[in-house]
Amino acid sequence: MAWLKPMLKLQSASRAPSRFARSAAQHLGKKFSPVFEIRSSPGKGLGVFATKNTPRNADIMRDPLAFRAWKGEDIVERYLGFIMLPVTTRQNILKLSVGQTVLDYRAIVDETYPRDNDYDVFKLDDINNTNAFTIAHDTGLAGELFLNACRINHSCIPNADQVANEGTGDLVMRANRDINADEEVTTSYIMRAAPREIRQRELSERWGFTCQCPACDPGHPFSHSHERRLHALLRTYKDSACYLDDDGRLKSAEKWPYAALEQVAGSFRRRTELLTEHHSLRSYTREVYLGAFEVAIAKYKLRRVRSDLEEALKLLELTIQAERVYFEEAIARSHEELYARLERGDISGV
Ligand SMILES: C[S@@+](CC[C@H](N)C(=O)[O-])C[C@H]1O[C@@H](n2cnc3c(N)ncnc32)[C@H](O)[C@@H]1O
């Protein structure tokens, strides 16, 4: 299942300069006013709703970090961190919803410990399981709680994506399509490119609900076309698996013959077509553009054909635009420097 790993990596953050499209997050420098409210969402508890028409790539919320949990930390250690928080933050965290209780801890704890705080140790764990976001991979973070963003309900075809936070610690939620005033803002809790039965099993086991989005309703025409798209997408990961590492990037670039590189490039092209077909999948394109860029550079190094370098520059430009929408401004800037070098024909160290 090595091919699955690149799929598990998700998205992320922000702006745009010079020759690169600035549309994504020009507003980031400006004062940000929230465009959402939290209210009841029938059948789902509370939810987040847009209060204004919100265009694609606009920020819906920037929510400050409330609490952070680390991998490997035991629940008492975590609780000791929690009790250091200001009392209102603690109270608000304890109001977050608990989707699925792993243990009937209330019964155990009521019997064993008389104090409410001991109960909260376990409750905090369940709150984390239900609500925590993870943005950065491989950081040792188990998850982060945000008081507003944690009210966003799930959809397998969400209209908003979390983006990397550019070091502020805030969680930024960005519209991945135009959202109408009063429409519910949704995000995906799971790998949205997984087939329906896998998504449903994960949602039911971890969060205890059955997703009712059009992609999960077998009677909905959209569901069929979307499932076909997801299966085709899986095939592109399988087709190129032997050439790629766990991050979906070319393994030992120098080793492959030109024909193999062309095959990988074709698989990346197909993947990009599929990902750009639907707004809920677009956030995956960044990784794909970057992977495809590396393949184009490897092709250029083998044959020094000008069209391969032009293809690489085009893909790097797309990567930079995607960085600005879903990931880090700093990474986008360093890619821009690379772009300038390649434009001058300097491929040393690429
Ligand atoms: C992170 S919370 C979202 C906010 C929550 N609705 C609340 O009232 O605080 C996750 C919980 O919301 C509910 N939920 C989220 N998405 C849902 C959906 N699509 N259908 C039904 N319930 C959902 C589930 O109870 C889930 O455990």
The ligand as an SDF file (V2000), in Angstrom:
LIG
                    3D

 27 29  0  0  0  0  0  0  0  0999 V2000
  -15.7280   18.5960   15.4700 C   0  0  0  0  0  0  0  0  0  0  0  0
  -17.3410   18.3740   16.0140 S   0  0  0  0  0  0  0  0  0  0  0  0
  -18.2370   19.4600   14.9610 C   0  0  0  0  0  0  0  0  0  0  0  0
  -19.1360   20.3850   15.7260 C   0  0  0  0  0  0  0  0  0  0  0  0
  -20.2770   19.7220   16.4220 C   0  0  0  0  0  0  0  0  0  0  0  0
  -21.3970   19.5570   15.5270 N   0  0  0  0  0  0  0  0  0  0  0  0
  -20.6830   20.4980   17.6490 C   0  0  0  0  0  0  0  0  0  0  0  0
  -21.8770   20.6400   17.9130 O   0  0  0  0  0  0  0  0  0  0  0  0
  -19.7930   20.9430   18.3740 O   0  0  0  0  0  0  0  0  0  0  0  0
  -17.6420   16.7540   15.3950 C   0  0  0  0  0  0  0  0  0  0  0  0
  -18.9750   16.1960   15.7480 C   0  0  0  0  0  0  0  0  0  0  0  0
  -20.0200   16.8600   15.0140 O   0  0  0  0  0  0  0  0  0  0  0  0
  -20.9720   15.9310   14.5090 C   0  0  0  0  0  0  0  0  0  0  0  0
  -20.8870   15.9400   13.0450 N   0  0  0  0  0  0  0  0  0  0  0  0
  -19.9260   16.4860   12.2830 C   0  0  0  0  0  0  0  0  0  0  0  0
  -20.1690   16.3580   10.9830 N   0  0  0  0  0  0  0  0  0  0  0  0
  -21.3340   15.6810   10.8890 C   0  0  0  0  0  0  0  0  0  0  0  0
  -22.1160   15.2130    9.7950 C   0  0  0  0  0  0  0  0  0  0  0  0
  -21.7500   15.4160    8.5280 N   0  0  0  0  0  0  0  0  0  0  0  0
  -23.2700   14.5570   10.0800 N   0  0  0  0  0  0  0  0  0  0  0  0
  -23.6490   14.3370   11.3700 C   0  0  0  0  0  0  0  0  0  0  0  0
  -22.9410   14.7440   12.4450 N   0  0  0  0  0  0  0  0  0  0  0  0
  -21.8020   15.4150   12.2150 C   0  0  0  0  0  0  0  0  0  0  0  0
  -20.5750   14.5910   15.0680 C   0  0  0  0  0  0  0  0  0  0  0  0
  -21.2730   14.4170   16.2650 O   0  0  0  0  0  0  0  0  0  0  0  0
  -19.1080   14.7400   15.3270 C   0  0  0  0  0  0  0  0  0  0  0  0
  -18.6480   13.8790   16.3560 O   0  0  0  0  0  0  0  0  0  0  0  0
  1  2  1  0
  2  3  1  0
  2 10  1  0
  3  4  1  0
  4  5  1  0
  5  6  1  0
  5  7  1  0
  7  8  2  0
  7  9  1  0
 10 11  1  0
 11 12  1  0
 11 26  1  0
 12 13  1  0
 13 14  1  0
 13 24  1  0
 14 15  1  0
 14 23  1  0
 15 16  2  0
 16 17  1  0
 17 18  1  0
 17 23  2  0
 18 19  1  0
 18 20  2  0
 20 21  1  0
 21 22  2  0
 22 23  1  0
 24 25  1  0
 24 26  1  0
 26 27  1  0
M  CHG  2   2   1   9  -1
M  END
$$$$
